């Protein structure tokens, strides 16, 4: 299978699981409160269905348009915009005839299942696979440091000892989450010369890193070799060969891959002097960077022992506590991302289905699959709670208003609100997927 098909299959399976369980979250309380559910669909059945079967009052089916799914509940103004039904007198089995608290539970059922699913998956993953982590000395060459962090005292090759006074593990992944999404008052590091320093970071360090494009802020260093040169790239035009070894850029030594990316990103000159080792001789090449600050080289890791990954196993009880903790932080970190999304730069990085699909690995990996499914479940739960009329959160907002004020919004108002919410959602979907297309064409 091609990489595209592997990623697409994982995305389709993950979304199918999430959609079915989300809609079950609405379906089950609706049935418990004796509310008629007319349709239960995976994917949308515009004009026709791939499969459908009626059981009792409900038609169960699979649509052909894989953009989600839905349950159609009698007597509810939703995406079906069934105004004819709403024009008839209310029936006891309809959604609109139920008490507000029951309608609220039905509407919150989907996102509740999303969050429960994520927490359960984290527990299962810890029980089955445990968790990988590294200690300070497992990062053989230390970290490559973003320029923004250098201004606060970090040095290339630093090793992290503790965060906020607590010994830190799993440095390869979570250290960047800590800096970007959580409150980090200080980080204790060991510099390459062996000295230890406690560094204080400002509260807005995440914003500074995001605006500078310094993400990740810390990445394990590794030695590298050139693997290939992209045809007609700046490196190719300058005469760089895949057998060359880059030893310096504008006089700055290049030992690790992070040294290369640091110089390309932070050197203000468009044309750089590369010193390369070729046939035991040093040769100088002048290479002009692309607009995205690359030169068209593909590298490979020279020392695969640059990082040592350890694994911790969990008992059943430990996996429950660990899964709850991981789920809590995943939700909190995801919510923290919104402060970056609602900026001009953040909006340009919003992605659609292609971006989500690219999150999955190129080869099938069940651990990665279930982690991403749990993460997408959190994302689906949070986004569905946004107070946009066409989303669950919009219905919840109107129901809370009704419960507090004692006044139920009129059907006409709900119809107009649903239409506005629908167009907002369509606009967001087009914008996100438009970003994917733009990036695919222009990079």
Secondary structure, 3 states (H helix, E strand, C coil): CCHHHHHHHHHHHHHHHHHHHHHHHHHHHHHHCCCCEEEEEEEEEEEEEEEEEEECCEEEEEEEEEEEEEEEECCCCCCCCCHHHHHCCCCCCCHHHCCHHHHHHHHHHHHHHHHHHHHHHHHHHHHHHCEEECCHHHECCCEEECHHHHCCCCCCCEEEEEECCEECCCCCCHHHHHHHHCCCCEEEEECCCCCEEEEECCCCHHHHHHHHCCCCCEEECCEEEEEEECCCCHHHHHCCCCCCEEEEECCEECCEHHHHHHHHHHCCCCEEEEEEEECCEEEEEEEECCCCCCCCEEEEECCCCCECCEEECCCHHHHHHHHHHHHHHHHHHHHHCHHHHCCHHHHHCCCCHHHHHCCCCCCCCHHHHHHHHHHHHHHHHHHHCCCCCCCHHHHHHHHHHHHHHCCCCCHHHHHHHHHHHHHHHHHHHHHHHHHHHHHHHHC
